[in-house]
């Protein structure tokens, strides 16, 4: 932030000098002549390199200073350099998805800033919200969000919340009775972004499942959309029933989900989908004893695949796969004890929004979010409070943000000016 302030000061000082010179010249000769600012004399690559290291909130302010600076902010090189600086341990933005009390809203807090703004929650503008009043966050990747229609699973948008660029994806094949599992990611080798839509459906004319305790969808259709193309592609059936929630971990160009137990194979599996060859593969799971129950979720820790395993009374273990696809490389990296934030010690369950209850990724006391630069772990408690945990001291700290909504689901997001060039 201090670099931006320095550049702003330099530019404002030079503007004053230029105006004085212009007045003097006009008085002497009646002709105006404007000087070049010091910032404009710097090589373009150096300016972009400086800007790429700044928090996304500083860059948003930067591009509104003048037309020249706006052009700099729109330089594709800036987005590329931003992504190259986004190390796995860099403090991220937190996007808060709030669907209570009425309409869906997105808020954010930028943890990478080093001033008072880091404690303020700000609302994000969703330019297509009239077309998508109720939505779920499918995923986040390289500064882009993918949002889906939570009512009918038809509309899909890819959106940069800090540039407000967005695109609506074409409609894919729909079934009258279906449930959908989504994924969104990028493969470094192919340089392609893809949205994966796994549809489980059944024949509505059949009555064989009408008395079942849980609706069974015996048929499936895997659909893939590559951003920059014009149509979805069908890959056929998938042999696994995946838990109905978006992919929670993108590692090595692969999206990851957890499978549901089946009649003759009750154990849950970790399944990956390779965004390059578009194949499903099983990934070995840790021997932590908890992955056969619905008490864990997948996540990413320092770029590695990880599993947050929930114990009794809000206890939590973080297991990390140090060598991808090698079962023996799973280790328990963190063990977090039970904790309840002060403001949640009262029983607030009766006030909980219906949709949050119905979301299978929630319902836990605590949810792992990410690891911060200082080594502390960021946690979300009951969709109400964000807490940092110091594993060295075993200390919990409730984080207070001005303007935070009452109920939210946190998405760990790397803010950037990234966008996808699509054919016109």
Buried (B, 14 or more C-beta within 10 A) or exposed (E): BEEBEEBBEBBEEBBEEBEEBBEEBEEEEEEEEEEEBEBEEBEEEEBBBBBBEBBBBBBBBBBEBEEEBEEBBEBEBBBBBBBEEBEEBEBBBBBBBBBBEEEBBBBBBBBBBEEEBBBBBBEBEBEBBEEBEBBBBBBBBBBBBBBBBBEEBEBBBBBBBBBEBBBEBEEBEEBEEBBBBBBBBBBEEEEBBBBBBBBBBBEEEEEEBEEEEEEEBEEBBBBBBBBEBEEBEEBEEBEBBBBBBBBBBBBBBBBBBBBBBEEEEEEBBBBBBBBBEBEBEEBBBBEBEBBEEBEBBBBBBEEBBBBBBBBEEBBBBBBBBEEBBEEEBBEBBBEBEEBBBEEBEEEEEEEBBEBBEEBEBBBBBBBBBBBBEEEBBBBBBBBBBBBBBBBEEEEBEBBEBEEBBEBBBBBBBBBBBBBBEEEE
